[in-house]
Amino acid sequence: MDPSAFDKYFKGQLSKEEEKDFLLWLNKQEGKEEIFESVEQQISTESEEEALEFDEQKVLDQIHRKLPVHQPLRKIFPRNWLKVAASILVVLGVGLYYFQMENTPDALFVVQQEKVVYTTEAGQKRTLKLGDGSRIVLNAGSGVSFVKGFSADKREVTLEGEAFFEVAHDSTRPFTVYAQGIATTALGTSFNVNAYSNQELKVALTSGKVSVKHTQLKSVEELILEPGELANFTAEKQTITKSTFHPKLETAWVEGVIYFENSSLEHMEKTLERWYGVEIDLVNKPGKPIYVRGEFKRQSLENVLTSLSYSCGFRFSIDHSNVKVIFN
């Protein structure tokens, strides 16, 4: 393999066919060996200061801004392509002097995988259209991360909070959502995952079929869900149970609807805090349970609380992002 191919790859000077051939060669043992032998030889003939002579902070700043690192590499790395390889490994935190070939077969490929992260604050929602045709609707106070474009054989997303997924069918690339140690896998389907911290994780399937399993606890039985079924994982009991669910209760939020059906005051409080980006203080909360019911589509917080105040027996005040709910 022509050594200049490595430099051309990072400068974007290879055709699609040349890039494919280069990556296939690099993934083979002979490609790895040639790269690392050349790197070691280069290091042995140059000082450490020369090998690390590049603007590391600029690279890190680009990573933090989620820009493709390979675009400006030619401006900040040394001209010699062997130094490029050495510098990449340093940025990735890999000590070349202690590097073991067999332990890091994919080290050089990390730079080509751009990880993207999308988040929402309290009071925000966001719809994402992915390159494979899938759609993700992020609820308030949530976030997803994944490798841009996914890989050739799988589509993996990590979730914190709540999101609704409409997965484009691809029989060769399963779509898996990881949240709180639970993996939900589908080929083409739509489902909701509620994985806010400090509460039970729920997977509600609206179409298609998914498998739900724990990624580490082999004792937790894997479940297969059909449309209308819900998987509920309880961390304390370390079990996944299956039941049916009310569609509005789990997925109405996707259409901008707040839906309460025999919900607790605590559930109402958390839901409204995330939805409107406020902090709610429940004052004189009664000792007996109060069940909240109501359906509100794109209503203001004041309208929602006014409606609920009659059935739940409270008055309220709103001071910017601070809300007091005072029970009678």
C-alpha positions as a Markdown table, in Angstrom:
| # | Residue | x | y | z |
|---|---|---|---|---|
| 1 | Met | 0.0 | 0.0 | 0.0 |
| 2 | Asp | 1.3 | 3.5 | -1.0 |
| 3 | Pro | 2.2 | 5.3 | 2.3 |
| 4 | Ser | 0.8 | 8.5 | 0.9 |
| 5 | Ala | -2.7 | 6.9 | 1.0 |
| 6 | Phe | -2.9 | 7.6 | 4.7 |
| 7 | Asp | -2.2 | 11.3 | 4.3 |
| 8 | Lys | -4.6 | 11.5 | 1.3 |
| 9 | Tyr | -7.3 | 9.8 | 3.3 |
| 10 | Phe | -7.3 | 12.5 | 6.0 |
| 11 | Lys | -7.0 | 15.3 | 3.3 |
| 12 | Gly | -10.1 | 13.9 | 1.6 |
| 13 | Gln | -8.2 | 13.3 | -1.6 |
| 14 | Leu | -9.2 | 9.6 | -2.1 |
| 15 | Ser | -12.2 | 8.6 | -4.3 |
| 16 | Lys | -14.9 | 6.5 | -2.7 |
| 17 | Glu | -13.5 | 3.4 | -4.3 |
| 18 | Glu | -9.9 | 4.2 | -3.2 |
| 19 | Glu | -11.2 | 5.0 | 0.4 |
| 20 | Lys | -13.0 | 1.7 | 0.5 |
| 21 | Asp | -9.9 | -0.2 | -0.6 |
| 22 | Phe | -7.7 | 1.7 | 1.9 |
| 23 | Leu | -10.0 | 1.0 | 4.8 |
| 24 | Leu | -10.3 | -2.7 | 3.9 |
| 25 | Trp | -6.5 | -2.9 | 3.7 |
| 26 | Leu | -6.1 | -1.1 | 7.0 |
| 27 | Asn | -8.5 | -3.5 | 8.7 |
| 28 | Lys | -6.3 | -6.5 | 7.6 |
| 29 | Gln | -3.5 | -7.7 | 9.8 |
| 30 | Glu | -0.9 | -6.7 | 7.2 |
| 31 | Gly | -2.2 | -3.2 | 7.1 |
| 32 | Lys | -2.1 | -2.8 | 10.9 |
| 33 | Glu | 1.4 | -4.2 | 11.1 |
| 34 | Glu | 2.7 | -1.9 | 8.3 |
| 35 | Ile | 1.2 | 1.1 | 9.9 |
| 36 | Phe | 2.5 | 0.5 | 13.4 |
| 37 | Glu | 5.9 | -0.7 | 12.2 |
| 38 | Ser | 6.3 | 2.6 | 10.3 |
| 39 | Val | 5.1 | 4.6 | 13.3 |
| 40 | Glu | 7.5 | 2.9 | 15.7 |
| 41 | Gln | 10.4 | 3.5 | 13.2 |
| 42 | Gln | 9.5 | 7.2 | 12.9 |
| 43 | Ile | 9.3 | 7.6 | 16.7 |
| 44 | Ser | 12.7 | 6.0 | 17.1 |
| 45 | Thr | 14.3 | 8.6 | 14.8 |
| 46 | Glu | 12.7 | 11.7 | 16.1 |
| 47 | Ser | 12.4 | 13.4 | 19.5 |
| 48 | Glu | 9.1 | 13.2 | 21.4 |
| 49 | Glu | 8.7 | 17.0 | 21.0 |
| 50 | Glu | 8.9 | 16.7 | 17.2 |
| 51 | Ala | 6.4 | 13.8 | 17.1 |
| 52 | Leu | 3.9 | 15.8 | 19.2 |
| 53 | Glu | 4.3 | 19.1 | 17.4 |
| 54 | Phe | 0.7 | 20.0 | 16.6 |
| 55 | Asp | -2.1 | 22.0 | 18.1 |
| 56 | Glu | -3.8 | 19.4 | 20.3 |
| 57 | Gln | -6.2 | 22.0 | 21.9 |
| 58 | Lys | -7.5 | 22.9 | 18.5 |
| 59 | Val | -8.3 | 19.2 | 17.8 |
| 60 | Leu | -10.0 | 18.9 | 21.1 |
| 61 | Asp | -12.1 | 22.0 | 20.5 |
| 62 | Gln | -13.2 | 20.6 | 17.2 |
| 63 | Ile | -14.3 | 17.4 | 18.9 |
| 64 | His | -16.2 | 19.3 | 21.5 |
| 65 | Arg | -18.0 | 21.2 | 18.8 |
| 66 | Lys | -18.8 | 17.8 | 17.1 |
| 67 | Leu | -17.1 | 18.8 | 13.9 |
| 68 | Pro | -15.6 | 16.0 | 11.7 |
| 69 | Val | -12.0 | 16.0 | 12.8 |
| 70 | His | -10.6 | 14.7 | 9.5 |
| 71 | Gln | -11.4 | 17.9 | 7.6 |
| 72 | Pro | -8.8 | 20.2 | 9.0 |
| 73 | Leu | -6.2 | 17.6 | 10.1 |
| 74 | Arg | -3.8 | 18.5 | 7.3 |
| 75 | Lys | -3.5 | 22.1 | 8.6 |
| 76 | Ile | -2.4 | 21.2 | 12.1 |
| 77 | Phe | -0.5 | 17.9 | 11.8 |
| 78 | Pro | 3.2 | 17.6 | 10.7 |
| 79 | Arg | 3.7 | 17.0 | 7.0 |
| 80 | Asn | 5.0 | 13.5 | 7.4 |
| 81 | Trp | 2.1 | 11.0 | 7.3 |
| 82 | Leu | 3.8 | 8.8 | 9.8 |
| 83 | Lys | 3.7 | 11.6 | 12.4 |
| 84 | Val | 0.0 | 11.9 | 11.6 |
| 85 | Ala | -0.5 | 8.3 | 12.7 |
| 86 | Ala | 1.5 | 8.8 | 15.9 |
| 87 | Ser | -0.3 | 12.1 | 16.7 |
| 88 | Ile | -3.7 | 10.5 | 16.3 |
| 89 | Leu | -2.8 | 7.8 | 18.8 |
| 90 | Val | -1.6 | 10.4 | 21.3 |
| 91 | Val | -4.8 | 12.4 | 21.0 |
| 92 | Leu | -6.8 | 9.3 | 21.6 |
| 93 | Gly | -4.8 | 8.7 | 24.8 |
| 94 | Val | -2.9 | 5.6 | 23.5 |
| 95 | Gly | 0.7 | 5.3 | 24.7 |
| 96 | Leu | 2.6 | 4.1 | 21.7 |
| 97 | Tyr | 5.5 | 2.7 | 23.8 |
| 98 | Tyr | 3.1 | 0.4 | 25.6 |
| 99 | Phe | 0.9 | -0.3 | 22.6 |
| 100 | Gln | 0.0 | -3.9 | 22.0 |
| 101 | Met | -1.2 | -4.7 | 18.5 |
| 102 | Glu | -3.5 | -7.5 | 19.5 |
| 103 | Asn | -5.3 | -5.4 | 22.1 |
| 104 | Thr | -6.3 | -2.5 | 19.9 |
| 105 | Pro | -7.2 | -3.8 | 16.4 |
| 106 | Asp | -9.5 | -0.9 | 15.6 |
| 107 | Ala | -7.5 | 2.0 | 17.2 |
| 108 | Leu | -7.0 | 3.8 | 13.9 |
| 109 | Phe | -10.6 | 3.6 | 13.0 |
| 110 | Val | -11.8 | 5.7 | 16.0 |
| 111 | Val | -11.1 | 8.9 | 14.1 |
| 112 | Gln | -13.4 | 8.1 | 11.3 |
| 113 | Gln | -16.4 | 7.5 | 13.6 |
| 114 | Glu | -18.0 | 10.8 | 14.5 |
| 115 | Lys | -20.2 | 10.5 | 17.5 |
| 116 | Val | -23.1 | 12.9 | 17.6 |
| 117 | Val | -25.1 | 13.9 | 20.7 |
| 118 | Tyr | -28.5 | 15.6 | 20.8 |
| 119 | Thr | -30.1 | 16.9 | 24.0 |
| 120 | Thr | -33.2 | 18.8 | 25.2 |
| 121 | Glu | -33.5 | 21.0 | 28.2 |
| 122 | Ala | -36.6 | 21.1 | 30.4 |
| 123 | Gly | -39.5 | 22.6 | 28.5 |
| 124 | Gln | -38.0 | 21.5 | 25.1 |
| 125 | Lys | -38.8 | 18.8 | 22.6 |
| 126 | Arg | -36.9 | 17.9 | 19.5 |
| 127 | Thr | -37.5 | 15.7 | 16.4 |
| 128 | Leu | -34.5 | 14.1 | 14.7 |
| 129 | Lys | -34.6 | 12.6 | 11.1 |
| 130 | Leu | -31.7 | 10.1 | 10.8 |
| 131 | Gly | -29.8 | 9.3 | 7.6 |
| 132 | Asp | -31.3 | 5.8 | 7.5 |
| 133 | Gly | -34.9 | 7.2 | 7.4 |
| 134 | Ser | -35.6 | 6.6 | 11.1 |
| 135 | Arg | -37.2 | 9.3 | 13.3 |
| 136 | Ile | -36.5 | 10.1 | 16.9 |
| 137 | Val | -38.7 | 12.4 | 19.0 |
| 138 | Leu | -36.9 | 13.6 | 22.2 |
| 139 | Asn | -39.0 | 14.5 | 25.2 |
| 140 | Ala | -37.9 | 17.2 | 27.6 |
| 141 | Gly | -34.8 | 16.7 | 29.6 |
| 142 | Ser | -33.5 | 13.9 | 27.4 |
| 143 | Gly | -30.6 | 13.0 | 25.2 |
| 144 | Val | -29.4 | 10.5 | 22.6 |
| 145 | Ser | -26.0 | 9.7 | 21.2 |
| 146 | Phe | -24.9 | 7.5 | 18.3 |
| 147 | Val | -22.2 | 7.2 | 15.6 |
| 148 | Lys | -23.1 | 9.3 | 12.6 |
| 149 | Gly | -24.3 | 7.1 | 9.8 |
| 150 | Phe | -24.2 | 4.0 | 12.0 |
| 151 | Ser | -22.1 | 1.0 | 11.1 |
| 152 | Ala | -22.4 | -1.5 | 8.3 |
| 153 | Asp | -24.1 | -4.2 | 10.4 |
| 154 | Lys | -25.9 | -2.4 | 13.2 |
| 155 | Arg | -27.6 | 0.8 | 14.4 |
| 156 | Glu | -27.1 | 1.7 | 18.0 |
| 157 | Val | -28.4 | 4.6 | 20.0 |
| 158 | Thr | -27.8 | 5.5 | 23.7 |
| 159 | Leu | -30.7 | 7.2 | 25.5 |
| 160 | Glu | -31.1 | 9.2 | 28.7 |
| 161 | Gly | -34.6 | 10.3 | 29.5 |
| 162 | Glu | -37.5 | 9.6 | 27.1 |
| 163 | Ala | -37.8 | 9.3 | 23.3 |
| 164 | Phe | -40.2 | 7.9 | 20.7 |
| 165 | Phe | -38.5 | 5.9 | 17.9 |
| 166 | Glu | -39.9 | 5.3 | 14.4 |
| 167 | Val | -37.4 | 2.8 | 13.0 |
| 168 | Ala | -36.9 | 2.5 | 9.2 |
| 169 | His | -36.8 | -1.2 | 8.2 |
| 170 | Asp | -33.4 | -2.7 | 7.5 |
| 171 | Ser | -33.2 | -6.4 | 7.9 |
| 172 | Thr | -29.3 | -6.3 | 7.7 |
| 173 | Arg | -28.9 | -3.7 | 10.5 |
| 174 | Pro | -30.9 | -4.1 | 13.7 |
| 175 | Phe | -31.7 | -0.9 | 15.6 |
| 176 | Thr | -30.9 | -1.1 | 19.3 |
| 177 | Val | -31.6 | 1.5 | 22.0 |
| 178 | Tyr | -29.5 | 1.3 | 25.2 |
| 179 | Ala | -30.9 | 2.8 | 28.4 |
| 180 | Gln | -30.1 | 2.0 | 32.0 |
| 181 | Gly | -28.6 | -1.3 | 31.1 |
| 182 | Ile | -31.6 | -2.4 | 29.0 |
| 183 | Ala | -31.2 | -3.0 | 25.2 |
| 184 | Thr | -34.3 | -2.7 | 23.0 |
| 185 | Thr | -33.7 | -4.1 | 19.5 |
| 186 | Ala | -35.9 | -3.8 | 16.4 |
| 187 | Leu | -35.6 | -4.1 | 12.6 |
| 188 | Gly | -38.4 | -1.8 | 11.7 |
| 189 | Thr | -41.0 | -0.6 | 14.2 |
| 190 | Ser | -42.1 | 2.2 | 16.4 |
| 191 | Phe | -41.8 | 2.3 | 20.2 |
| 192 | Asn | -41.4 | 4.6 | 23.2 |
| 193 | Val | -38.6 | 4.3 | 25.8 |
| 194 | Asn | -39.0 | 6.1 | 29.1 |
| 195 | Ala | -35.7 | 5.9 | 31.0 |
| 196 | Tyr | -35.6 | 9.0 | 33.2 |
| 197 | Ser | -33.3 | 8.5 | 36.2 |
| 198 | Asn | -34.7 | 7.5 | 39.5 |
| 199 | Gln | -37.7 | 5.8 | 38.1 |
| 200 | Glu | -38.7 | 2.5 | 36.4 |
| 201 | Leu | -37.7 | 2.0 | 32.8 |
| 202 | Lys | -40.6 | 1.4 | 30.4 |
| 203 | Val | -40.6 | 0.3 | 26.8 |
| 204 | Ala | -44.0 | 0.6 | 25.0 |
| 205 | Leu | -44.4 | -0.9 | 21.6 |
| 206 | Thr | -46.9 | 0.7 | 19.1 |
| 207 | Ser | -46.0 | -1.3 | 16.0 |
| 208 | Gly | -43.8 | -4.1 | 14.8 |
| 209 | Lys | -41.9 | -6.3 | 17.2 |
| 210 | Val | -38.9 | -5.7 | 19.6 |
| 211 | Ser | -36.8 | -7.7 | 22.0 |
| 212 | Val | -36.0 | -6.2 | 25.4 |
| 213 | Lys | -33.2 | -7.6 | 27.5 |
| 214 | His | -30.7 | -6.6 | 30.1 |
| 215 | Thr | -27.2 | -6.1 | 28.8 |
| 216 | Gln | -25.4 | -7.5 | 31.8 |
| 217 | Leu | -27.7 | -9.5 | 34.0 |
| 218 | Lys | -28.1 | -12.9 | 32.3 |
| 219 | Ser | -30.6 | -13.9 | 34.9 |
| 220 | Val | -33.1 | -11.3 | 33.6 |
| 221 | Glu | -35.2 | -13.1 | 31.0 |
| 222 | Glu | -35.4 | -11.5 | 27.6 |
| 223 | Leu | -38.9 | -10.4 | 26.5 |
| 224 | Ile | -40.5 | -10.1 | 23.0 |
| 225 | Leu | -43.1 | -7.4 | 22.7 |
| 226 | Glu | -46.1 | -7.3 | 20.4 |
| 227 | Pro | -47.9 | -4.0 | 19.6 |
| 228 | Gly | -49.8 | -2.7 | 22.6 |
| 229 | Glu | -47.5 | -4.4 | 25.1 |
| 230 | Leu | -45.2 | -2.7 | 27.6 |
| 231 | Ala | -42.0 | -3.9 | 29.2 |
| 232 | Asn | -41.2 | -2.6 | 32.7 |
| 233 | Phe | -37.8 | -3.0 | 34.3 |
| 234 | Thr | -37.5 | -2.5 | 38.0 |
| 235 | Ala | -33.9 | -2.0 | 39.2 |
| 236 | Glu | -34.6 | -3.1 | 42.8 |
| 237 | Lys | -36.2 | -6.4 | 41.8 |
| 238 | Gln | -33.9 | -6.9 | 38.8 |
| 239 | Thr | -36.8 | -8.1 | 36.7 |
| 240 | Ile | -38.6 | -7.2 | 33.4 |
| 241 | Thr | -42.3 | -7.7 | 33.4 |
| 242 | Lys | -44.8 | -7.4 | 30.5 |
| 243 | Ser | -48.2 | -5.9 | 30.5 |
| 244 | Thr | -50.6 | -3.9 | 28.2 |
| 245 | Phe | -50.7 | -0.1 | 28.2 |
| 246 | His | -52.9 | 2.8 | 27.4 |
| 247 | Pro | -51.5 | 4.4 | 24.2 |
| 248 | Lys | -52.2 | 8.0 | 25.4 |
| 249 | Leu | -50.6 | 7.4 | 28.7 |
| 250 | Glu | -47.2 | 6.4 | 27.1 |
| 251 | Thr | -47.1 | 8.2 | 23.8 |
| 252 | Ala | -49.5 | 11.2 | 23.8 |
| 253 | Trp | -46.5 | 13.5 | 24.5 |
| 254 | Val | -45.2 | 12.9 | 21.0 |
| 255 | Glu | -48.3 | 14.8 | 19.7 |
| 256 | Gly | -47.9 | 17.6 | 22.2 |
| 257 | Val | -50.5 | 16.2 | 24.6 |
| 258 | Ile | -50.2 | 16.0 | 28.4 |
| 259 | Tyr | -52.3 | 13.0 | 29.6 |
| 260 | Phe | -53.0 | 12.1 | 33.2 |
| 261 | Glu | -55.0 | 9.0 | 34.1 |
| 262 | Asn | -55.2 | 8.2 | 37.8 |
| 263 | Ser | -51.7 | 9.6 | 38.1 |
| 264 | Ser | -50.0 | 10.5 | 41.4 |
| 265 | Leu | -49.2 | 14.0 | 42.5 |
| 266 | Glu | -45.5 | 13.2 | 42.2 |
| 267 | His | -46.0 | 12.1 | 38.6 |
| 268 | Met | -47.9 | 15.3 | 37.8 |
| 269 | Glu | -45.2 | 17.4 | 39.5 |
| 270 | Lys | -42.3 | 15.7 | 37.5 |
| 271 | Thr | -44.2 | 15.8 | 34.2 |
| 272 | Leu | -45.1 | 19.5 | 34.4 |
| 273 | Glu | -41.6 | 20.4 | 35.6 |
| 274 | Arg | -40.0 | 18.7 | 32.5 |
| 275 | Trp | -42.7 | 19.9 | 30.1 |
| 276 | Tyr | -42.6 | 23.6 | 31.0 |
| 277 | Gly | -39.1 | 24.0 | 32.4 |
| 278 | Val | -40.2 | 25.0 | 35.9 |
| 279 | Glu | -39.7 | 24.0 | 39.5 |
| 280 | Ile | -42.9 | 23.0 | 41.4 |
| 281 | Asp | -43.2 | 23.1 | 45.2 |
| 282 | Leu | -46.1 | 21.1 | 46.6 |
| 283 | Val | -47.2 | 22.8 | 49.8 |
| 284 | Asn | -49.5 | 21.2 | 52.4 |
| 285 | Lys | -49.7 | 18.0 | 50.4 |
| 286 | Pro | -52.5 | 15.8 | 51.8 |
| 287 | Gly | -51.7 | 12.5 | 53.5 |
| 288 | Lys | -54.3 | 10.6 | 51.5 |
| 289 | Pro | -53.6 | 9.8 | 47.8 |
| 290 | Ile | -54.9 | 12.2 | 45.2 |
| 291 | Tyr | -55.3 | 10.9 | 41.7 |
| 292 | Val | -54.8 | 13.3 | 38.8 |
| 293 | Arg | -56.9 | 13.1 | 35.6 |
| 294 | Gly | -56.9 | 15.3 | 32.5 |
| 295 | Glu | -55.8 | 15.8 | 28.9 |
| 296 | Phe | -54.2 | 19.0 | 27.7 |
| 297 | Lys | -53.0 | 19.7 | 24.2 |
| 298 | Arg | -50.6 | 22.5 | 23.8 |
| 299 | Gln | -52.0 | 24.4 | 26.8 |
| 300 | Ser | -50.1 | 26.9 | 28.9 |
| 301 | Leu | -49.0 | 25.9 | 32.4 |
| 302 | Glu | -51.5 | 28.4 | 33.9 |
| 303 | Asn | -54.4 | 26.8 | 32.0 |
| 304 | Val | -53.3 | 23.3 | 33.0 |
| 305 | Leu | -53.0 | 24.1 | 36.7 |
| 306 | Thr | -56.3 | 26.1 | 36.7 |
| 307 | Ser | -58.1 | 23.0 | 35.3 |
| 308 | Leu | -56.4 | 20.6 | 37.7 |
| 309 | Ser | -57.0 | 22.9 | 40.7 |
| 310 | Tyr | -60.7 | 22.3 | 40.7 |
| 311 | Ser | -60.5 | 18.5 | 40.8 |
| 312 | Cys | -57.4 | 18.2 | 43.0 |
| 313 | Gly | -58.3 | 21.0 | 45.5 |
| 314 | Phe | -55.4 | 23.4 | 45.4 |
| 315 | Arg | -54.5 | 27.0 | 44.5 |
| 316 | Phe | -51.2 | 28.0 | 42.8 |
| 317 | Ser | -48.9 | 30.9 | 42.0 |
| 318 | Ile | -46.4 | 31.2 | 39.2 |
| 319 | Asp | -43.3 | 33.4 | 39.6 |
| 320 | His | -41.2 | 33.0 | 36.4 |
| 321 | Ser | -39.9 | 29.4 | 36.7 |
| 322 | Asn | -41.0 | 28.9 | 40.3 |
| 323 | Val | -44.4 | 27.4 | 40.9 |
| 324 | Lys | -46.2 | 26.9 | 44.2 |
| 325 | Val | -49.1 | 24.5 | 44.4 |
| 326 | Ile | -50.8 | 25.0 | 47.8 |
| 327 | Phe | -53.4 | 22.4 | 48.8 |
| 328 | Asn | -56.5 | 23.6 | 50.7 |
